[in-house]
Amino acid sequence: MQAVVIIGDNKMLTRKPVVAGQFYPAQHDGCVDEINEYLEEVPANKELPDTIAAGIVPHAGWTFSAALAAAVFSAIKQQHEKVHTFVIFGAAHSYFGNSPAICDKGHWVTPLGEITVNEELAEVIVKSGQAVSDSGAHRNEHSIEVQVPFIQYLFGGAKIVPIIVPPSRGAITLGQAVGDIISKQDKKIVCIGSTDLTHYGPHYGFEPMGTGADAIRWAGNVNDKKFIDFALRLEPEQMLTSAAENCNACGAGAAAAAVAAAKKLGKTEGLLLAQANSSEIMLKKMHSKTSDSVGYAAIVF
């Protein structure tokens, strides 16, 4: 279902789900059941930072990536019972503007109901000059939408600020500005960067190591690891460069913005909660082999 937009005024009243029933369940109970299943899979033995300022999550269909997203949101919930707002940096899959595009009005809808955009915080971010008001840019982007039910379920009453972030230097200045703005707030605000990692195989037109199990292992253990290591060291410039050179992140701008914000908020390192790829998940869940694979990582700062 398409989003409802006020024509000519660029103000989205209600952004309705576009991938419910495809990437995740279209019904309330189905969403809740799956979220609980993924939360139950989260390992309990990670030593988390005392406070969490940001996280990186994947955004594929829940079958493949939701366990990793659950690990991040569960970690945030363990350290912060209440979060007022999540600033969600999304990948620019179908948005080709030069500046980050913020949805600064209205509500988003998922099978779990409505969640409100924090219009006051969004306005401050727009006034910083690092993002433009463009709710329509979010109409068909799934990388933010698939995170929202986790927030609704775990953090009742929380608001969101959705921002699509192209993989340019502006991602870093945006993250720095958001981090500076958050540091002046008296409410808990967490940044989320949404990206998948290497899209490997003939389907994606990227197979520098050929095909087969060894090639897919290379995609995760070498190519994805380059991007992950830069993220863990809070090096957003190198994250953008690595993605451009190695094709190891589809939402490099979103992830770099989250890292830049975390760094601005005083974080000095990240914690890798989990890493996986769609090939191994398909083999485990569906007993099926494939020549294609997409990498995922769950990281908190």
C-alpha positions in Angstrom: 0.0 0.0 0.0 1.4 3.4 -1.0 2.0 6.2 1.5 -0.6 9.0 1.9 1.0 12.4 1.1 -0.4 15.9 1.1 0.1 16.7 -2.6 2.1 19.9 -3.2 3.0 20.5 0.4 5.6 17.7 0.9 4.1 16.8 4.3 3.3 13.2 4.8 0.3 12.7 7.0 0.6 8.9 7.3 3.3 6.7 5.8 1.7 3.3 5.3 3.7 0.1 5.1 4.9 -0.9 1.7 6.7 -4.2 2.5 4.4 -5.7 5.1 3.4 -9.1 3.9 6.7 -9.4 1.9 9.6 -8.6 4.2 7.7 -9.2 7.4 4.2 -10.3 8.5 1.2 -8.1 7.5 -0.8 -9.0 10.6 -0.4 -7.8 14.1 -0.2 -11.2 15.8 2.2 -12.5 13.1 4.6 -9.6 13.8 4.5 -10.1 17.5 5.0 -13.9 17.3 8.0 -13.4 15.0 9.6 -10.7 17.0 9.3 -12.8 20.2 10.9 -15.7 18.3 13.8 -13.6 17.3 14.2 -12.1 20.7 14.4 -15.5 22.2 17.3 -16.3 19.9 19.4 -13.4 21.2 22.5 -14.6 23.1 22.5 -13.4 26.7 26.3 -13.6 27.3 27.4 -10.3 25.7 29.0 -7.7 27.9 27.2 -4.6 26.7 28.4 -1.0 27.1 26.8 0.8 30.1 25.0 3.1 27.7 24.2 2.6 24.0 24.1 5.7 21.7 23.8 3.9 18.4 23.4 0.7 16.5 23.8 -0.9 13.1 21.2 -3.3 11.9 20.4 -5.1 8.6 17.3 -4.6 6.6 16.5 -7.7 4.5 13.3 -9.8 4.9 12.9 -10.8 8.5 13.5 -14.4 7.7 17.1 -13.5 7.0 18.0 -10.5 9.0 15.5 -10.0 11.9 17.5 -12.1 14.3 20.4 -9.6 14.0 18.1 -6.6 14.3 16.6 -8.2 17.4 20.0 -8.5 18.9 20.6 -4.7 18.6 17.2 -3.7 19.9 17.3 -6.2 22.7 20.7 -4.8 23.7 19.3 -1.3 23.8 16.3 -2.5 25.8 18.6 -4.1 28.3 20.5 -0.9 28.9 17.7 1.6 28.5 14.2 0.6 29.5 12.8 3.8 28.0 14.0 5.4 24.8 12.2 8.6 23.8 13.2 8.7 20.1 15.0 6.6 17.6 16.8 8.5 14.8 16.8 5.9 12.0 19.3 6.4 9.2 18.1 4.4 6.2 19.8 3.3 3.0 19.1 5.2 -0.3 17.9 2.3 -2.5 15.6 4.4 -4.6 16.3 7.9 -3.5 18.9 9.7 -5.7 19.0 13.1 -4.1 22.3 14.5 -3.0 21.2 15.5 0.5 19.9 13.2 3.3 16.1 13.2 3.2 14.2 13.5 6.4 10.6 12.6 7.1 9.7 15.4 9.5 5.9 15.2 9.8 3.1 12.8 10.8 3.0 9.1 11.6 4.3 5.8 10.2 2.0 2.8 10.3 2.9 -0.9 10.6 0.8 -3.9 11.5 1.5 -2.9 15.2 -0.2 0.5 14.7 1.0 4.1 14.4 4.3 5.6 15.6 4.8 9.3 15.7 7.5 11.3 14.0 9.3 13.5 16.5 8.6 16.7 14.6 10.5 19.0 17.0 13.7 17.0 16.8 13.3 16.6 13.0 12.9 20.4 12.7 16.1 21.0 14.6 18.0 18.5 12.3 16.6 20.3 9.2 17.7 23.6 10.6 21.2 22.3 11.0 21.4 22.3 7.2 22.5 18.7 7.1 19.2 17.2 5.8 16.3 18.3 3.7 12.6 17.9 4.4 11.4 15.3 1.9 8.8 12.9 3.3 8.0 11.6 -0.2 11.5 10.2 -0.6 10.5 7.6 2.1 7.5 6.3 0.2 9.0 3.1 -1.1 12.1 2.7 1.1 12.1 -0.5 3.2 15.3 -0.1 5.1 13.7 2.0 7.8 10.3 0.4 7.8 11.4 -3.1 8.7 13.0 -1.7 12.0 9.8 0.1 13.2 7.9 -2.9 14.5 10.8 -3.8 16.8 10.7 -0.2 18.2 6.9 -0.3 18.6 7.0 -3.6 20.4 9.9 -3.0 22.7 9.7 0.7 23.3 6.0 1.7 23.6 5.5 5.4 23.1 8.8 6.0 21.5 9.0 8.3 18.5 11.1 8.1 15.3 13.0 10.5 13.0 13.5 8.6 9.7 16.3 9.9 7.5 17.4 8.4 4.1 21.2 8.9 3.8 23.1 8.7 0.5 26.7 7.3 0.8 28.5 10.6 0.5 30.5 12.8 2.8 27.2 14.4 3.9 26.5 11.3 5.8 29.3 12.1 8.2 28.4 15.7 8.7 24.8 14.7 9.3 25.8 12.2 11.9 28.0 14.7 13.6 25.2 17.3 13.6 22.7 14.7 15.0 25.1 13.7 17.7 25.6 17.3 18.7 21.9 17.9 18.8 21.3 14.7 20.9 24.0 15.8 23.4 21.9 18.9 24.2 18.6 16.9 24.8 17.4 15.8 28.2 15.7 12.6 26.8 17.2 9.3 25.7 17.7 9.3 21.9 19.3 6.4 20.1 20.6 6.4 16.5 20.1 3.4 14.2 22.0 2.9 11.0 20.4 0.4 8.5 22.6 -1.5 6.1 23.2 -4.9 4.6 26.7 -5.9 3.7 28.3 -7.6 0.6 25.7 -8.6 -2.0 27.7 -11.5 -3.5 27.0 -13.8 -6.5 25.8 -13.9 -10.1 22.4 -12.5 -9.2 24.1 -9.3 -7.9 26.7 -9.2 -10.6 29.5 -9.3 -8.0 31.7 -12.4 -7.9 35.4 -11.4 -7.8 36.3 -14.7 -6.1 34.1 -16.9 -8.3 31.2 -18.9 -7.0 30.7 -21.5 -4.4 31.0 -21.9 -0.6 34.6 -20.6 -0.5 33.7 -17.4 -2.4 30.7 -16.8 0.0 33.0 -17.3 3.0 35.4 -14.7 1.5 32.5 -12.3 1.2 31.8 -12.5 4.9 35.2 -13.2 6.4 37.2 -10.7 4.3 35.0 -8.3 2.5 32.3 -7.7 5.1 34.9 -7.7 7.8 36.7 -4.7 6.3 33.5 -2.6 6.7 32.7 -4.1 10.1 36.2 -3.4 11.4 36.0 0.3 10.3 32.6 0.6 12.0 33.9 -1.0 15.3 36.8 1.5 15.3 34.4 4.4 14.6 36.0 5.4 11.3 33.1 6.6 9.2 35.2 8.0 6.4 36.9 4.7 5.8 33.4 3.0 5.9 32.3 5.1 3.0 35.6 4.5 1.1 35.4 0.8 1.7 31.9 0.5 0.5 32.7 2.4 -2.7 35.8 0.3 -3.4 34.7 -3.1 -2.2 30.9 -3.1 -2.6 30.5 -4.3 1.0 27.6 -2.2 2.1 24.4 -1.0 0.5 23.6 1.5 3.2 27.1 2.8 3.8 25.8 6.4 4.3 23.3 5.2 6.9 25.9 3.2 8.9 28.5 6.0 8.6 25.9 8.5 10.0 25.2 6.3 13.0 28.9 5.9 13.7 29.6 9.6 13.3 26.8 10.3 15.8 28.1 7.8 18.2 31.6 9.2 18.0 30.2 12.7 18.6 28.5 11.4 21.7 31.8 10.1 23.1 31.8 6.5 22.0 35.3 5.1 21.2 34.5 1.6 20.0 31.7 -0.7 18.9 30.6 -4.1 19.9 29.8 -6.8 17.3 26.8 -8.7 18.5 26.4 -11.0 15.6 27.4 -11.6 11.9 25.7 -13.8 9.3 24.8 -14.1 5.7 21.7 -15.1 3.8 23.3 -18.2 2.3 24.0 -19.8 5.7 20.5 -18.8 7.0 18.9 -20.3 3.9 20.8 -23.5 4.4 19.8 -23.7 8.1 16.2 -22.7 7.7 15.3 -24.0 4.3 17.9 -26.7 3.7 18.7 -25.0 0.4 22.0 -24.0 -1.2 22.5 -20.9 -3.3 25.3 -19.2 -5.3 24.2 -15.8 -4.0 24.5 -14.3 -0.5 24.0 -11.1 1.4 26.0 -10.2 4.5 24.5 -8.9 7.8 26.0 -7.5 11.0 24.5 -6.4 14.4 26.6 -3.7 16.1 26.1 -1.4 19.1 28.1 1.6 20.3 
